[in-house]
Amino acid sequence: MSDRELLSIVTVEIRRLHNAFTEWFTGSCDNTDENFENLFGNMFADNFTMTNPDGVMAATSILLDNLKTSHGQKSDDFKSNVSGLSLLQRFSDTVSVSYEDTQTSQHLNTTWLNI
């Protein structure tokens, strides 16, 4: 698979995740375990960590707990716009990408994805 094809697949997955964040944060879906599992069930590896814009790292379990309690916390006009995706590194089953996530302010993110 070419880098271009891979970046296209990764772009779809990252946008799908950020759309799920928007749906959950705005409360446009019901706050049920089933909806939570459908949105975030297999999105994060057990060893996943996320660093927020303030530099605080969160492991998968903490991230999921925080997500679970954040249902409906944002206004209906909240949006997450992902742009500027760039492939940084590629291994046999993992890629590192960088992208901008614009919400109420702009954030530069770097993430590793299993492919």
C-alpha atoms as one frame of an Amber mdcrd trajectory, in Angstrom:
protein
   0.000   0.000   0.000   1.354   3.417  -0.912   1.827   6.179   1.672  -0.940
   8.122  -0.058  -3.401   5.221   0.227  -2.424   4.649   3.847  -2.852   8.307
   4.740  -6.304   8.228   3.153  -7.331   5.281   5.372  -5.840   6.889   8.478
  -7.613  10.163   7.701 -10.972   8.375   7.643 -10.268   6.736  11.019  -9.113
   9.939  12.712 -12.102  11.880  11.404 -14.418   9.052  12.496 -12.986   9.265
  16.010 -13.335  13.048  16.162 -16.910  12.808  14.862 -17.575  10.336  17.683
 -16.111  12.832  20.164 -18.437  15.531  18.808 -21.474  13.271  18.980 -20.688
  12.230  22.554 -19.619  15.642  23.874 -22.693  17.410  22.479 -25.052  14.702
  23.680 -26.501  14.204  20.203 -26.597  10.488  21.022 -28.157   8.951  24.113
 -25.899   8.332  27.093 -26.004   4.540  27.069 -23.320   1.896  27.467 -24.254
   0.572  24.030 -23.741   3.961  22.336 -20.472   4.491  24.203 -19.215   1.078
  23.101 -20.303   1.693  19.500 -18.489   5.028  19.393 -15.307   4.197  21.310
 -15.259   0.406  21.829 -12.247  -0.596  19.777 -10.738   2.802  19.088  -7.870
   2.707  21.595  -5.235   0.057  22.232  -4.698  -0.987  25.844  -1.320   0.777
  25.871  -2.613   3.945  24.174  -1.792   7.280  25.793  -3.002  10.727  24.846
  -1.366  14.027  25.723  -3.840  16.890  25.901  -3.036  20.494  24.915  -2.006
  21.229  28.511   0.616  18.463  28.367  -1.257  16.051  30.654  -0.955  12.391
  29.608  -3.847   9.957  29.992  -3.788   6.183  29.559  -6.661   4.382  27.827
  -8.549   3.581  31.041  -8.412   7.200  32.242  -9.314   8.531  28.801 -12.347
   6.252  28.572 -13.456   7.147  32.123 -13.156  10.853  31.276 -15.053  10.365
  28.020 -17.806   8.436  29.791 -18.440  11.305  32.197 -18.253  14.029  29.536
 -21.451  13.151  27.684 -23.392  16.296  26.788 -20.786  18.656  28.302 -20.390
  20.776  25.139 -22.905  23.026  23.418 -24.694  21.881  20.272 -22.470  24.057
  18.103 -19.275  22.276  19.252 -17.321  20.871  16.317 -13.983  19.144  15.932
 -12.358  19.829  12.577  -9.359  17.657  11.662  -6.995  18.971   8.993  -3.385
  18.958   7.874  -2.826  15.236   8.260   0.738  14.181   7.604   2.358  10.750
   7.711   5.421  10.953   9.991   6.638   7.354  10.240   5.518   3.995   8.961
   6.293   0.532  10.275   4.880  -2.868   9.325   1.656  -2.477  11.321   1.865
   1.002  12.864   1.975   4.561  11.586   2.633   7.896  13.232   0.692  10.868
  11.932   0.420  14.520  12.832  -2.747  16.572  12.421  -4.466  19.733  13.571
  -7.677  19.527  15.563  -9.584  22.810  15.611 -12.271  23.096  18.271 -12.569
  26.305  20.231  -8.817  26.621  19.740  -6.346  24.895  17.477  -4.321  21.872
  18.645  -1.536  20.017  16.912  -1.727  16.280  17.568   0.604  13.408  16.856
  -0.635   9.871  17.176   0.385   6.269  16.459  -2.152   4.005  14.783  -2.092
   0.272  14.258  -2.826  -0.582  10.633
